[in-house]
Amino acid sequence: MSSTGTGLFIMCFLLVLMALGVPIAFALGLTALAAIVLFLQPAQLDFFGQFVFDSVNSFALLTIPLFIFMGAIFGGSKAGADLFEAGHLWLHKIRGGLAMSSVVASAMFAALCGSSAATAAAIGKVAIPQMRKRGYSDRISAGAVVAGGTLGILIPPSVTLILYGIATEQSIGRLFAGGIIPGLGMTAFFCLWIYVASRLERRRGLPGPAGSEEPSFPASGGSPDGTSSSGRTGGGATVSEHTLVQTVPESTDVAALPEITWRKRILAVMKVLPFLALISGVLAALYLGVATPSESAAVGAFLALVLVVVIYRSLTVEKFSNMLLDATGESTMVMMIVAFSAVLGQIMSFLAIPQDLAMSIQELDVNRWVVMLVIMLLLLVLGFFLLPVAIILMTTPVLYPIITELGFDPIWFGVIMSINMEMGLITPPVGLNLYVVKGVAPDISLGEILRGSIPYVAIIGMAIVLYSVFPEIITWLPDKLFEK
């Protein structure tokens, strides 16, 4: 059998196992074992355990559980609510400002945790009830959080970029730098759509958000102006004291509400400034070469815990145990996928599948952008069924030789690949962020959440085109920061 036929058989075998409900990590491991038995010598089964050990015996991989633990610390604190509060206080005068603030808060929270699901959950449980109280449609409310959560795999620190860097032996610092400007650009694109969608709903006569909305977010233990309140939000979601926003009846004259002062805005920023300073310091240490990614992640996780204890003073043994359990569970899942996908990639390399495929594509004599379009469509289809971590580890050993042979910048491709997988997070049947938002707002139908996310799929697709036409948007900052 040719290498192409062998590769197709291996991929079909893997897809069949996953269709049968076998967890991704175990499906990868079973596929690797089957490939050894069928296409290599049975005696080479002895190497399976050694391959598994070697694939995770890497100091660089420590970055993943440490950044995941840092994200669990922030996810278990009130940081998400404080970020949402700060965003709303600054954007409340803009039509759709509350939804925009959820996107901005998601961008900042993504920089703290690097996880899309954690970002959507942390911001969604605070933002969605308040948007619905203010007259936002379920479509705009859910769509803003679903899309904002996708920024977690693009804005550094990003677990997908770390895995791509390890798999391709590219600088993680350069990949992180490459994700900053596109991440900020995606945030701006999402906010622009929210403004357009809010105006369109208003024109159609649908109930919509007011142009100026007055929040009353209590801070930790009280509001920015010294008052405090508590209660429950609609939709069955419980919100703690510091996140409750007073309901504004539809008949209320927004102009008659208490004015948002500069003091309130500054106080809100001061609450989140230590967290933003922390992530800026961690990334700066990485970019400047002061520390390795693993060292930066370790210091970041420790300081994040210190900040949560000092600022919120609500960390209990139970909460800390839950943080450790969440981080351990997610890290174990990721590391098992890393181990077995690396074994499968090594076996495919032994069979010369990636090398032969790269040579075949090079000999086709077609425009390299046609090949890139096919790759993007392949990643999009895989994103319908698989999580980004699995896609990165399964496809990178095959795609990396191809994109380097065609002359594409590996840093640019890593960022574009992450942007592509953002679409998979908000499209069925897997669509992880869709189900996260459904969990925090169970009374919103999945169909309505999906309809709210569709425009963002188009926006992400247009962003890929933009960053492909102007690749300097991605490569400029890494080149400046890491000039030789």
C-alpha positions as CSV (number, residue, x, y, z in Angstrom):
1,M,0.0,0.0,0.0
2,S,1.2,3.5,-0.8
3,S,2.0,6.0,1.9
4,T,-1.1,8.0,0.9
5,G,-3.3,5.0,1.1
6,T,-1.8,4.1,4.5
7,G,-2.4,7.6,5.8
8,L,-6.0,7.6,4.6
9,F,-6.5,4.2,6.3
10,I,-5.0,5.5,9.6
11,M,-7.2,8.6,9.5
12,C,-10.4,6.7,8.7
13,F,-9.6,4.2,11.5
14,L,-9.2,7.1,13.9
15,L,-12.4,8.8,12.8
16,V,-14.4,5.6,13.2
17,L,-13.2,5.2,16.8
18,M,-14.2,8.7,17.6
19,A,-17.5,8.3,15.9
20,L,-18.1,5.3,18.2
21,G,-17.6,7.5,21.2
22,V,-14.1,6.6,22.2
23,P,-12.4,9.5,24.0
24,I,-9.9,11.4,21.7
25,A,-6.8,10.4,23.7
26,F,-7.7,6.7,23.7
27,A,-8.7,6.8,20.1
28,L,-5.3,8.2,19.2
29,G,-3.6,5.5,21.3
30,L,-5.5,2.6,19.8
31,T,-4.9,4.0,16.3
32,A,-1.2,4.1,17.0
33,L,-1.2,0.5,18.2
34,A,-3.2,-0.6,15.2
35,A,-0.7,1.2,12.9
36,I,2.2,-0.6,14.5
37,V,0.6,-4.0,14.2
38,L,-0.5,-3.5,10.6
39,F,2.2,-1.5,9.0
40,L,5.3,-2.0,11.1
41,Q,6.9,-5.0,12.7
42,P,5.0,-6.5,15.7
43,A,8.3,-6.4,17.7
44,Q,8.1,-2.6,17.5
45,L,5.2,-2.7,20.0
46,D,7.9,-2.6,22.6
47,F,8.6,1.0,21.6
48,F,5.1,2.2,22.2
49,G,5.6,2.7,25.9
50,Q,9.0,4.4,25.3
51,F,7.4,6.7,22.7
52,V,4.6,7.7,25.2
53,F,7.2,8.5,27.8
54,D,9.4,10.5,25.5
55,S,6.6,12.5,24.1
56,V,5.8,14.0,27.6
57,N,9.3,14.0,28.9
58,S,9.8,17.6,28.0
59,F,10.4,20.6,30.2
60,A,8.6,22.8,27.8
61,L,5.3,20.9,28.4
62,L,5.3,22.2,32.0
63,T,4.0,25.4,30.5
64,I,0.6,23.8,29.8
65,P,-0.5,22.7,33.3
66,L,1.0,25.9,34.9
67,F,-1.0,28.2,32.6
68,I,-4.1,26.0,33.0
69,F,-3.7,26.3,36.8
70,M,-3.3,30.1,36.5
71,G,-6.5,30.1,34.5
72,A,-8.3,28.0,37.1
73,I,-7.2,30.5,39.8
74,F,-8.8,33.4,37.9
75,G,-11.8,31.3,36.9
76,G,-12.5,30.5,40.6
77,S,-12.2,34.2,41.6
78,K,-14.3,37.3,41.0
79,A,-11.9,38.6,38.3
80,G,-14.3,37.9,35.5
81,A,-17.0,40.0,37.1
82,D,-14.6,42.8,37.8
83,L,-13.4,42.8,34.2
84,F,-17.0,42.9,33.0
85,E,-17.8,45.8,35.4
86,A,-14.8,47.8,34.2
87,G,-15.7,47.3,30.5
88,H,-19.3,48.3,31.0
89,L,-18.4,51.5,32.9
90,W,-16.3,52.7,30.0
91,L,-18.6,51.6,27.2
92,H,-22.1,52.2,28.6
93,K,-22.8,55.2,26.4
94,I,-22.4,53.3,23.2
95,R,-25.4,51.4,21.8
96,G,-24.8,47.8,22.6
97,G,-22.1,48.8,25.1
98,L,-23.0,46.1,27.6
99,A,-22.5,43.4,25.0
100,M,-19.3,45.1,23.9
101,S,-18.1,45.1,27.4
102,S,-18.6,41.4,27.6
103,V,-16.3,41.0,24.5
104,V,-13.7,43.3,26.0
105,A,-13.8,41.5,29.3
106,S,-13.5,38.2,27.5
107,A,-10.4,39.5,25.7
108,M,-8.8,40.6,29.0
109,F,-9.9,37.4,30.8
110,A,-8.4,35.3,27.9
111,A,-5.1,37.0,28.6
112,L,-5.4,35.8,32.2
113,C,-6.4,32.2,31.6
114,G,-5.7,31.2,27.9
115,S,-8.9,28.9,27.8
116,S,-11.9,29.6,25.6
117,A,-14.3,27.5,27.7
118,A,-13.2,29.1,31.0
119,T,-13.5,32.6,29.4
120,A,-17.0,31.9,28.1
121,A,-18.1,30.5,31.5
122,A,-16.6,33.2,33.7
123,I,-17.9,36.1,31.6
124,G,-21.2,34.5,30.5
125,K,-22.5,33.7,34.0
126,V,-22.1,37.4,34.9
127,A,-22.8,39.2,31.6
128,I,-25.8,37.3,30.1
129,P,-28.3,37.9,32.9
130,Q,-27.4,41.6,33.0
131,M,-27.7,42.0,29.2
132,R,-31.1,40.3,29.2
133,K,-32.3,42.6,32.0
134,R,-31.2,45.6,30.0
135,G,-33.3,44.6,27.0
136,Y,-30.7,42.8,24.9
137,S,-32.1,40.0,22.8
138,D,-31.0,36.5,23.6
139,R,-29.3,36.3,20.3
140,I,-27.1,39.3,20.9
141,S,-26.5,38.4,24.6
142,A,-25.4,34.8,23.9
143,G,-23.6,35.6,20.6
144,A,-21.4,38.1,22.3
145,V,-20.3,35.7,25.0
146,V,-19.9,32.7,22.6
147,A,-17.7,34.8,20.3
148,G,-15.8,36.5,23.1
149,G,-14.8,33.2,24.5
150,T,-13.1,32.1,21.3
151,L,-10.4,34.8,22.1
152,G,-9.0,32.4,24.7
153,I,-7.1,30.3,22.2
154,L,-5.7,33.3,20.4
155,I,-4.7,36.0,22.9
156,P,-1.6,34.9,24.8
157,P,-1.1,32.9,26.9
158,S,-2.8,30.3,24.6
159,V,-2.5,26.6,25.1
160,T,-3.0,25.9,21.4
161,L,-0.2,28.2,20.5
162,I,2.0,26.5,23.1
163,L,1.2,23.1,21.7
164,Y,1.8,24.3,18.1
165,G,5.2,25.7,19.2
166,I,6.2,22.5,20.8
167,A,5.1,20.3,17.9
168,T,6.9,22.5,15.3
169,E,9.8,23.6,17.5
170,Q,8.9,27.2,16.9
171,S,9.5,30.0,19.5
172,I,6.5,30.2,21.9
173,G,7.4,33.8,22.6
174,R,7.1,34.6,18.9
175,L,3.8,32.8,18.6
176,F,2.5,34.7,21.6
177,A,3.6,38.0,20.1
178,G,2.0,37.0,16.8
179,G,-1.4,36.5,18.5
180,I,-1.6,39.9,20.2
181,I,-2.5,42.2,17.3
182,P,-4.9,39.7,15.6
183,G,-6.5,39.1,19.0
184,L,-7.1,42.8,19.5
185,G,-8.3,43.1,15.9
186,M,-10.8,40.3,16.5
187,T,-12.1,42.0,19.6
188,A,-12.7,45.2,17.6
189,F,-14.5,43.3,14.8
190,F,-16.8,41.6,17.3
191,C,-17.6,44.9,19.0
192,L,-18.3,46.5,15.6
193,W,-20.8,43.8,14.7
194,I,-22.5,44.2,18.1
195,Y,-23.0,47.9,17.3
196,V,-24.4,47.1,13.9
197,A,-26.7,44.2,15.2
198,S,-28.1,46.5,18.0
199,R,-29.0,49.2,15.5
200,L,-30.6,46.6,13.1
201,E,-32.8,45.2,15.8
202,R,-33.8,48.7,16.8
203,R,-34.8,49.5,13.2
204,R,-36.9,46.4,13.0
205,G,-38.8,47.6,16.0
206,L,-37.5,44.8,18.3
207,P,-36.8,45.6,22.0
208,G,-33.2,46.6,22.3
209,P,-30.6,48.1,24.6
210,A,-30.7,51.7,25.4
211,G,-27.9,53.9,24.2
212,S,-26.8,54.7,27.8
213,E,-27.0,52.2,30.6
214,E,-26.2,52.7,34.2
215,P,-24.7,49.7,36.0
216,S,-24.5,49.3,39.7
217,F,-21.9,46.6,40.1
218,P,-20.9,46.4,43.8
219,A,-17.2,45.9,44.2
220,S,-15.8,43.2,46.5
221,G,-18.0,43.9,49.5
222,G,-19.6,47.0,48.1
223,S,-20.2,49.1,45.0
224,P,-17.8,51.7,43.6
225,D,-19.8,54.4,45.4
226,G,-19.8,52.5,48.7
227,T,-23.2,50.8,48.5
228,S,-23.9,47.1,48.4
229,S,-26.7,44.8,47.2
230,S,-27.3,41.1,46.7
231,G,-29.9,38.8,45.0
232,R,-30.5,36.5,42.1
233,T,-30.5,37.1,38.4
234,G,-33.0,35.8,35.9
235,G,-32.6,32.5,34.1
236,G,-31.8,30.6,37.2
237,A,-28.2,31.8,37.4
238,T,-27.0,32.9,40.8
239,V,-24.8,35.9,40.9
240,S,-22.7,36.9,43.9
241,E,-23.0,40.2,45.7
242,H,-20.3,41.9,43.7
243,T,-21.9,41.1,40.3
244,L,-25.5,42.1,40.8
245,V,-26.8,44.9,38.6
246,Q,-30.1,46.5,39.6
247,T,-32.9,45.9,37.1
248,V,-33.9,48.9,35.1
249,P,-37.6,48.8,34.2
250,E,-38.4,49.4,30.6
251,S,-40.2,52.6,31.5
252,T,-37.2,54.0,33.3
253,D,-35.8,57.1,31.8
254,V,-32.1,56.2,31.3
255,A,-31.1,59.8,31.5
256,A,-32.6,60.0,35.0
257,L,-30.3,57.3,36.3
258,P,-27.4,58.3,38.4
259,E,-24.5,59.5,36.4
260,I,-21.4,57.3,36.0
261,T,-18.6,59.3,37.3
262,W,-14.9,59.3,36.4
263,R,-14.3,58.1,40.0
264,K,-16.3,55.0,39.4
265,R,-14.5,54.3,36.1
266,I,-11.1,54.7,37.7
267,L,-12.0,52.6,40.7
268,A,-13.2,49.8,38.4
269,V,-9.9,49.9,36.5
270,M,-7.9,49.9,39.7
271,K,-9.5,46.6,40.7
272,V,-8.4,44.8,37.6
273,L,-5.1,46.6,37.1
274,P,-3.1,44.2,39.2
275,F,-4.2,41.2,37.2
276,L,-3.5,43.0,33.9
277,A,-0.1,44.0,35.2
278,L,0.6,40.4,36.2
279,I,-0.1,39.0,32.7
280,S,1.9,41.9,31.1
281,G,4.8,41.1,33.4
282,V,4.7,37.4,32.6
283,L,4.6,38.0,28.9
284,A,7.3,40.7,29.1
285,A,9.6,38.3,30.9
286,L,9.0,35.8,28.1
287,Y,9.5,38.2,25.3
288,L,12.6,39.8,26.8
289,G,14.2,36.5,27.3
290,V,14.4,36.9,31.1
291,A,12.6,33.6,31.7
292,T,11.6,30.5,29.8
293,P,7.9,29.9,29.0
294,S,7.7,27.3,31.9
295,E,9.4,29.6,34.4
296,S,7.1,32.5,33.3
297,A,4.1,30.3,33.8
298,A,5.2,29.1,37.2
299,V,5.8,32.6,38.5
300,G,2.5,33.7,36.9
301,A,0.5,31.0,38.6
302,F,2.1,31.7,42.0
303,L,1.5,35.5,41.8
304,A,-2.0,35.0,40.5
305,L,-2.8,33.0,43.6
306,V,-1.3,35.7,45.8
307,L,-3.3,38.4,44.1
308,V,-6.6,36.5,44.5
309,V,-5.9,36.0,48.2
310,V,-4.9,39.6,48.8
311,I,-7.5,41.4,46.7
312,Y,-10.6,39.2,47.3
313,R,-9.7,37.5,50.6
314,S,-12.2,34.8,50.0
315,L,-10.0,31.8,49.2
316,T,-11.0,28.8,51.2
317,V,-9.5,25.3,51.4
318,E,-12.5,24.0,49.4
319,K,-12.1,26.6,46.7
320,F,-8.4,26.0,46.4
321,S,-9.0,22.2,46.2
322,N,-11.5,22.8,43.4
323,M,-9.0,25.0,41.6
324,L,-6.4,22.2,41.8
325,L,-8.9,19.5,40.7
326,D,-10.1,21.6,37.7
327,A,-6.5,22.3,36.7
328,T,-5.4,18.6,37.2
329,G,-8.4,17.3,35.2
330,E,-7.9,19.6,32.2
331,S,-4.1,19.2,32.3
332,T,-4.4,15.4,32.3
333,M,-6.8,15.4,29.4
334,V,-4.4,17.7,27.4
335,M,-1.3,15.7,28.3
336,M,-2.8,12.4,27.3
337,I,-3.8,13.8,24.0
338,V,-0.2,15.1,23.6
339,A,1.3,11.7,24.5
340,F,-0.8,9.6,22.1
341,S,-0.9,12.0,19.3
342,A,2.9,12.3,19.4
343,V,3.2,8.5,19.2
344,L,0.8,8.5,16.2
345,G,2.8,11.3,14.6
346,Q,6.0,9.4,15.1
347,I,4.6,6.3,13.5
348,M,3.3,8.3,10.5
349,S,6.7,9.8,10.1
350,F,8.3,6.3,10.1
351,L,5.9,5.4,7.3
352,A,7.0,8.6,5.5
353,I,3.4,9.8,5.2
354,P,3.9,13.5,5.9
355,Q,7.1,13.7,3.8
356,D,5.5,12.0,0.8
357,L,2.3,14.1,1.0
358,A,4.4,17.3,1.1
359,M,6.3,16.2,-2.0
360,S,3.1,15.2,-3.8
361,I,1.6,18.6,-3.2
362,Q,4.8,20.4,-4.2
363,E,4.7,18.4,-7.5
364,L,1.1,19.4,-8.3
365,D,2.4,22.8,-9.6
366,V,-0.7,24.7,-8.3
367,N,-0.8,28.1,-6.6
368,R,0.3,27.8,-3.0
369,W,-2.8,29.7,-1.9
370,V,-5.0,27.0,-3.4
371,V,-3.3,24.5,-1.1
372,M,-3.7,26.9,1.8
373,L,-7.4,27.2,1.0
374,V,-7.7,23.4,1.1
375,I,-5.9,23.3,4.4
376,M,-8.2,25.9,5.9
377,L,-11.3,24.0,4.8
378,L,-9.8,20.8,6.2
379,L,-9.2,22.5,9.6
380,L,-12.7,24.0,9.5
381,V,-14.3,20.6,9.0
382,L,-12.2,19.0,11.7
383,G,-13.2,21.8,14.0
384,F,-16.9,20.7,13.6
385,F,-16.0,17.5,15.5
386,L,-12.8,17.9,17.4
387,L,-11.4,20.2,20.0
388,P,-8.5,22.6,19.0
389,V,-6.0,20.7,21.1
390,A,-6.7,17.5,19.3
391,I,-6.6,19.2,15.9
392,I,-3.2,20.9,16.5
393,L,-1.6,17.7,17.7
394,M,-3.1,15.4,15.0
395,T,-2.6,17.6,11.9
396,T,0.6,19.6,12.7
397,P,3.1,16.7,11.9
398,V,1.4,16.4,8.5
399,L,0.8,20.1,7.7
400,Y,4.1,21.6,8.9
401,P,6.3,20.0,6.2
402,I,3.7,21.2,3.6
403,I,3.5,24.8,4.6
404,T,7.3,25.1,5.0
405,E,7.8,23.6,1.5
406,L,5.4,26.1,0.1
407,G,7.2,29.0,1.8
408,F,4.7,30.1,4.4
409,D,5.9,31.6,7.6
410,P,5.4,29.0,10.4
411,I,4.5,31.7,13.0
412,W,1.9,33.2,10.7
413,F,0.4,29.8,10.0
414,G,0.3,28.9,13.7
415,V,-1.8,32.1,14.4
416,I,-4.0,31.6,11.3
417,M,-4.6,28.0,12.4
418,S,-5.7,29.1,15.9
419,I,-8.1,31.7,14.3
420,N,-9.5,29.0,12.1
421,M,-10.2,26.8,15.1
422,E,-12.1,29.6,16.7
423,M,-14.9,28.9,14.2
424,G,-15.0,25.3,15.4
425,L,-15.6,26.4,18.9
426,I,-18.9,28.2,17.9
427,T,-20.2,25.7,15.3
428,P,-22.0,22.4,15.9
429,P,-21.9,19.5,16.5
430,V,-19.1,20.0,19.0
431,G,-19.1,23.8,19.4
432,L,-17.7,23.8,22.9
433,N,-18.6,27.4,23.6
434,L,-22.2,26.9,22.5
435,Y,-22.7,24.3,25.2
436,V,-20.8,26.4,27.8
437,V,-23.2,29.3,27.2
438,K,-26.1,26.9,27.2
439,G,-24.9,25.7,30.7
440,V,-24.7,29.2,32.2
441,A,-28.0,30.3,30.5
442,P,-30.1,27.1,30.3
443,D,-33.4,29.0,29.4
444,I,-31.9,30.2,26.1
445,S,-32.5,27.7,23.4
446,L,-29.4,26.1,21.7
447,G,-30.9,27.2,18.4
448,E,-31.0,30.9,19.5
449,I,-27.4,30.6,20.8
450,L,-26.4,29.2,17.4
451,R,-28.1,31.9,15.5
452,G,-26.4,34.5,17.6
453,S,-23.0,32.9,16.8
454,I,-23.4,32.6,13.0
455,P,-22.4,36.2,12.2
456,Y,-19.2,35.8,14.2
457,V,-18.3,32.7,12.1
458,A,-18.4,35.0,9.0
459,I,-16.3,37.6,10.8
460,I,-13.7,35.1,11.7
461,G,-13.6,33.9,8.1
462,M,-13.1,37.5,6.9
463,A,-10.4,38.0,9.4
464,I,-8.5,35.0,8.1
465,V,-8.7,36.5,4.6
466,L,-7.5,39.9,5.9
467,Y,-4.5,38.3,7.8
468,S,-3.7,36.2,4.7
469,V,-3.6,39.3,2.4
470,F,-1.7,41.3,4.9
471,P,0.4,38.7,6.8
472,E,2.5,41.5,8.3
473,I,-0.4,42.1,10.8
474,I,0.7,38.9,12.4
475,T,4.5,38.8,11.8
476,W,5.3,42.5,12.4
477,L,5.3,42.3,16.3
478,P,7.3,39.1,16.6
479,D,9.9,40.4,14.1
480,K,10.2,43.6,16.1
481,L,10.4,42.0,19.5
482,F,12.8,39.2,18.4
483,E,15.1,41.0,16.0
484,K,18.4,39.2,15.7
